[in-house]
Amino acid sequence: MSAHLSLPERIETYLAERRRLGFELQHMGQALVRFARYVVGAGRKLTI
């Protein structure tokens, strides 16, 4: 995974992979996307 991906991009990549493997992740996927928006909107940075 590229070190240049933003948190929202990393989450979208993660969710796409999980869905490809057969997981639905509707509620958890939405929660992760909202969390990423919150973190970015709050001006915070997370290291992964």
Secondary structure as UniProt FT lines:
FT   TURN            3..4
FT   HELIX           7..20
FT   TURN            21..22
FT   HELIX           26..41
FT   TURN            42..43
//
